[in-house]
Amino acid sequence: MLRKALISPALVLLISASSYAGFTPPTDPTPYLPPANVVTNVIFVTQIGPIGVYTSNLNWSIAVRNKGLSQNQLAVLLARAASWQKFRLGTITSDSLNDPVVVNTAQQWWLDHIGPAFVVPAVKTVGTRK
């Protein structure tokens, strides 16, 4: 039992070290924050059932369920998507872009440090349901 307990922490250290092998957190997060990812226009591309596809001046597209989202809400979602793509391409080595562990590590870092800066306004609902 003692041997098993000694192996587990070493294995955890090995796994966590390899998780960061292809990801380097940015020293300057400025290019990924909202001021560097301003959406000036939201462009409707197509509708597929209840899903709407939108793009913007940031050259990134999103597919969202159309549930009364405003232009402002769509703009924030597009800015988040563009920020994440810039972050992913700028912090993950090209040979690790398809490694799910590395991408997950980068995504978690982005969600903890950059994602909260992009606040999506609440969807206003009409009436109340009883």
C-alpha angles and dihedrals in degrees: 000000000000092000091054091052091053094050097050098064091046090051091048091052091049093050094046092047092052091047090066096040094100098031128077116183111229119257089210116037093185097107090056099047126095098265089061093046105052116162109212097177136018114212122198109222107176146328121235108183107300092344121096122198117212135179135182146191088287090070095236127117133211133192115213137169106255104238102149097294114173125227088254092054092047090049091055091048091050091048091051091050092049092047092051092049093050090047093048093050093042100048107031120072114243093245090054099048090100096043105107094204093054093043090048091051091050092045092051090051090049092048092049099044110022110016096071090062089068105074116188111210114239119264110249113228124206117231128342130274120228 
